[in-house]
């Protein structure tokens, strides 16, 4: 097909894999909303002048999800999981962080991802399509162990690390800037189930487990950033960064379920392009394409055009 893929092409490809079902997010269809608080460390303020990073405690809305577009997928099925966080700033505006369990993205471009979705469409020719995809996108071979790891079944939404993948430019009060990648690290450490243990779990065990976990107190994540070195790509979410150092920029405490949002006409969208002063999106084409595809998904799930409420792509 000629020309770059469009958000509608992405939605059609997702529908081919069983996602984009009416009334649900096209991907990450099954998920649960929680409330929490976030408090930044002094290092955060040194790296960015964003108001939610000034050390005061701000409210957050969190959504954990299964990556699939199937809203009835059993929680014990292997697959990528998502963790999205919306921070409320002192002026009432919000900024979002959107992460998932894969350490690197499967492609450097939206086209590569949509081609992969097309190859994954279930059916008798799927193995041939997947083999064809691998031959034309050999870089994916290197990413297979990362994908395998990302698809593991976590013992809890609170026992797996989530990654933001895209680079964002953090600008401090003096105008100094650096590119960073986001990681949300579970304070409980990482814990996974075997495939057979996963199959033995209840249909919604991740949400049930999280309710139980919350009864013993807040569930904590550390917000860590990796700072780009001179050779690290700020536009390719499938490229590894050489640097291994992480800086903890804050603590997220998930305190309980959210009972107010997404009732009636209320729409919640976690959009990684929703930044704030002190944080700028990189030129990563996947990051920019996501925002447009999320608008297409919102239209599909709610009938509402995000129009100017969508962050600029
Ligand atoms: C071209 C690449 C991608 C496409 C086409 C895509 C597509 C989608 C769509 C259509 C949705 C539903 C949005 C909504 O209705 O609100 C979604 C949700 C989500 N995506 Fe992506 N995505 C892409 C890349 C990524 C990446 C790189 C990440 C993580 C770094 C990610 C993490 C998430 C998460 C966490 C959600 C659920 C948000 C929520 O809980 O509301 N996606 N994605």
Boltz pocket constraint, residues with backbone or C-beta under 6 A from the ligand:
constraints:
  - pocket:
      binder: B
      contacts: [[A, 10], [A, 24], [A, 25], [A, 26], [A, 27], [A, 28], [A, 31], [A, 63], [A, 64], [A, 65], [A, 81], [A, 82], [A, 83], [A, 84], [A, 98], [A, 99], [A, 100], [A, 105], [A, 109], [A, 110], [A, 113], [A, 163], [A, 164], [A, 165], [A, 166], [A, 237], [A, 268], [A, 269], [A, 270], [A, 286], [A, 289], [A, 290], [A, 293], [A, 294], [A, 297], [A, 298], [A, 301]]
      max_distance: 6.0
